[in-house]
Each structure stands twice: as structure tokens, then as C-alpha cells.
Amino acid sequence: MSGKYLVTGGAGYVGSVVAQHLIEAGHEVVVLDNLTTGFREGVPEGASFIEGDIRDAATWLDSSFDGVLHFAAFSQVGESVAKPEKYWDNNVGGTMALLGAMREAGVRRLVFSSTAATYGEPRQVPIPESAPTSPTSPYGASKLAVDHMITGEATAHGLGAVSLRYFNVAGAYGRYGERHDPESHLIPLVLQVAQGRREAISVYGDDYPTPDGTCVRDYIHVADLAEAHLLALEAAAPGEHLICNLGNGNGFSVREVVETVRRVTGHPVPEVVAPRREGDPAVLVASADAAREKLGWSPSRADLAGIVADAWQFTQQRAN
Ligand SMILES: NC(=O)c1ccc[n+]([C@@H]2O[C@H](COP(=O)([O-])OP(=O)(O)OC[C@H]3O[C@@H](n4cnc5c(N)ncnc54)[C@H](O)[C@@H]3O)[C@@H](O)[C@H]2O)c1
């Protein structure tokens, strides 16, 4: 059944792809974004756009909305260590205001972008949702705090909510792709080398206890991720807060990513080995069993070469 949804952060990378999927599924979409890290042209055609802040969500939310998909946040791990207050203010304070506005307007369905960073250093891999949460950055801590807030809101006030804990989101969906500034994600950084915008890719540590010594991460295609959001909207049940990891359950090493970019782009992509970065676990891979069982989700674009090819096409489109 089609509905009307508020998409916070819908001018950003993930939010724009999910907004586009909602439109393709026949829903009415209103994007609320203050454009701090997003782009006006990221808002899909067919969505209404409000340039505004989630802290003022009460101005626009009313009972005509069937739910909210909440992407708006700051998400740079390193910056969050230097400026934790910025992350508590926007991610936690902003979400508190949004939850209040939803309560006030009687909008009782929420899908929230949580993160693998809520777990911190993993004690078991693949990481299940039952793993201890011990974030190693204010960013991860702010997202975990929001997960706790949502649990309380569901229990006390009947919100139906799903938190999706993304692992490494990658790839692109047509004209919607990744453009963070500064960029901190591996695939777009390696593609910048292939484009000639960066001389070499830094590989932080090649002496980890992994097959080729470099860190292993779980890359999930942004379109697979978007499909999980639509399923999560259906699964959200009043008074319940469901938490699901979203990853492919396959890990790829930094070297495998660089090698794949070489194959896809035909560029030699020079690499430079740099010292390990503090707080970088050797392996981060999701157990996505809960998403499969509770949402009925399964990824259909798990192939790394396909993920890189879509991101490369988007990167080239932008350059032209
Ligand atoms: N990209 C990833 O790999 C990844 C992994 C895990 C979790 N996440 C989470 O997914 C969400 C989306 O990530 P992204 O990569 O698309 O980031 P992004 O920076 O591209 O998008 C975030 C959007 O939110 C907007 N925004 C920020 N604060 C706002 C506010 N107070 N009011 C209104 N709009 C605001 C920004 O302008 C931007 O358009 C974030 O919550 C992030 O923490 C992303």
C-alpha cells in the first residue's frame, strides 16, 4: 500500500537512494535536509523538498505522514573524536526533537540509520546484533544513544521502529552516489586515484592477522540497503524496536578492493603502505541473519566488482 513518508537527510548519499526507491515503489516522499553535507540535486525528482533542520521537524510533520526514514546525521568518525559536542548536538539532540515531533503529530513508524560503529572492537565475527556494544568513537556512541532512545519511545509511547546497522555502504544507484567531503570511505577514495585526482591510495597497515595482512570490511550495495528500508517500513510494529545489521556477510580486504578497482577501471592505482590507524579492527563483517529472517531481506548485488563498477560509473558521470 502506498504511503507518505518524511525522509530526513534525503539530499545525502544513502537518503537520496532510499528516497528514489520509495518513489519508484509508488510512495509520496518529502525530503527534509539542511544541506550541511547533502546536495540539492541529490533530492530525487518527484520528491518534495524542505530545506530545514530536523530540530524543527515539528513545523512540517503532521498526521498525514505514515512514517519517517531518518538518515540526517553527522557521520565522520575522526571529526567526532575532535568535536564530540557536534555529534551529540546533531545526532542525539536532533533525533530527540524529531521523536518529539513524531509523538506530537501521531506519526508512529520509524526506520533509523544506525551503524556497525555501535559495536566497536568486535569479540566475534561475523557480528550478530546480540554482540556487546562498546563504540570507540563519539559518532558510534551518538548512534547507540539514539538506538536506546528509540527503544524507550517504542516501549513507552508505542512507536514502531527498525534500526538498521549498516556496515560499509558502497556503490551507486543511477545518478545517486557517494560524495562526502572530506571523503573517508575506501571505494570512492580508490576511485579518486583512478580518476587522477589523488596520486596513490594509502593502505593503513598490512600486518593484520588477515589473509593478505590488510583490514577486511563488509561492503553492501546501496541499492540492496535501500530495499531493506522498504521492507523495514512494513516490518515496523507498534511498541516494538527491531535492530538489524545490514551487510553482505562477506568480507573483502583493502587489497582486494584496490585490485578490483584496477580491474574495473584499467588504472594501475599505486598504493602506499602507511602505519595502522588507531581503533581500526582487523575484520568487521556482519551477521545479517536477523535482516534475512525478520525483514525477509537478501542482498542481490553482493559482488564486489559490480559494486565498484556502479560507483565508477557514478564518479565518471559527475566528472563529465
Ligand atoms: N555511508 C555509510 O557507509 C554509512 C554507514 C553506517 C551508517 N551510516 C548512516 O547513514 C546515514 C546517511 O549517511 P550518508 O553516508 O548518506 O551521509 P550524508 O552526509 O551523505 O547524508 C546525511 C544528510 O543529512 C543531512 N543532515 C545532517 N544533519 C541534518 C539536520 N540536523 N537536519 C537536516 N538535515 C541534516 C545532510 O545535509 C546530508 O544530506 C547517516 O545517519 C550515517 O550515520 C552511513
PDBQT file of the ligand as one rigid body, heavy atoms in Angstrom, charges set to zero:
ROOT
HETATM    1  N1  LIG A 401      27.625   5.784   4.352  1.00  0.00    +0.000 N 
HETATM    2  C1  LIG A 401      27.886   4.785   5.185  1.00  0.00    +0.000 C 
HETATM    3  O1  LIG A 401      28.728   3.901   4.894  1.00  0.00    +0.000 OA
HETATM    4  C2  LIG A 401      27.132   4.682   6.487  1.00  0.00    +0.000 A 
HETATM    5  C3  LIG A 401      27.433   3.599   7.346  1.00  0.00    +0.000 A 
HETATM    6  C4  LIG A 401      26.723   3.491   8.544  1.00  0.00    +0.000 A 
HETATM    7  C5  LIG A 401      25.746   4.416   8.879  1.00  0.00    +0.000 A 
HETATM    8  N2  LIG A 401      25.503   5.465   8.047  1.00  0.00    +0.000 N 
HETATM    9  C6  LIG A 401      24.470   6.439   8.446  1.00  0.00    +0.000 C 
HETATM   10  O2  LIG A 401      23.593   6.630   7.353  1.00  0.00    +0.000 OA
HETATM   11  C7  LIG A 401      23.094   7.976   7.332  1.00  0.00    +0.000 C 
HETATM   12  C8  LIG A 401      23.331   8.564   5.958  1.00  0.00    +0.000 C 
HETATM   13  O3  LIG A 401      24.719   8.548   5.667  1.00  0.00    +0.000 OA
HETATM   14  P1  LIG A 401      25.286   9.187   4.335  1.00  0.00    +0.000 P 
HETATM   15  O4  LIG A 401      26.549   8.496   4.023  1.00  0.00    +0.000 OA
HETATM   16  O5  LIG A 401      24.195   9.259   3.338  1.00  0.00    +0.000 OA
HETATM   17  O6  LIG A 401      25.643  10.668   4.861  1.00  0.00    +0.000 OA
HETATM   18  P2  LIG A 401      25.444  12.085   4.102  1.00  0.00    +0.000 P 
HETATM   19  O7  LIG A 401      26.288  13.034   4.874  1.00  0.00    +0.000 OA
HETATM   20  O8  LIG A 401      25.656  11.935   2.650  1.00  0.00    +0.000 OA
HETATM   21  O9  LIG A 401      23.893  12.390   4.367  1.00  0.00    +0.000 OA
HETATM   22  C9  LIG A 401      23.406  12.943   5.555  1.00  0.00    +0.000 C 
HETATM   23  C10 LIG A 401      22.396  14.014   5.170  1.00  0.00    +0.000 C 
HETATM   24  O10 LIG A 401      21.794  14.552   6.373  1.00  0.00    +0.000 OA
HETATM   25  C11 LIG A 401      21.724  15.956   6.253  1.00  0.00    +0.000 C 
HETATM   26  N3  LIG A 401      21.681  16.497   7.628  1.00  0.00    +0.000 N 
HETATM   27  C12 LIG A 401      22.633  16.374   8.594  1.00  0.00    +0.000 A 
HETATM   28  N4  LIG A 401      22.206  16.957   9.733  1.00  0.00    +0.000 NA
HETATM   29  C13 LIG A 401      20.957  17.455   9.482  1.00  0.00    +0.000 A 
HETATM   30  C14 LIG A 401      19.992  18.151  10.266  1.00  0.00    +0.000 A 
HETATM   31  N5  LIG A 401      20.235  18.498  11.536  1.00  0.00    +0.000 N 
HETATM   32  N6  LIG A 401      18.809  18.484   9.685  1.00  0.00    +0.000 NA
HETATM   33  C15 LIG A 401      18.557  18.158   8.397  1.00  0.00    +0.000 A 
HETATM   34  N7  LIG A 401      19.424  17.501   7.606  1.00  0.00    +0.000 NA
HETATM   35  C16 LIG A 401      20.624  17.156   8.151  1.00  0.00    +0.000 A 
HETATM   36  C17 LIG A 401      22.948  16.353   5.454  1.00  0.00    +0.000 C 
HETATM   37  O11 LIG A 401      22.829  17.607   4.819  1.00  0.00    +0.000 OA
HETATM   38  C18 LIG A 401      23.030  15.198   4.453  1.00  0.00    +0.000 C 
HETATM   39  O12 LIG A 401      22.282  15.473   3.271  1.00  0.00    +0.000 OA
HETATM   40  C19 LIG A 401      23.816   8.709   8.449  1.00  0.00    +0.000 C 
HETATM   41  O13 LIG A 401      22.950   8.759   9.565  1.00  0.00    +0.000 OA
HETATM   42  C20 LIG A 401      25.015   7.829   8.733  1.00  0.00    +0.000 C 
HETATM   43  O14 LIG A 401      25.418   7.935  10.088  1.00  0.00    +0.000 OA
HETATM   44  C21 LIG A 401      26.175   5.614   6.858  1.00  0.00    +0.000 A 
ENDROOT
TORSDOF 0
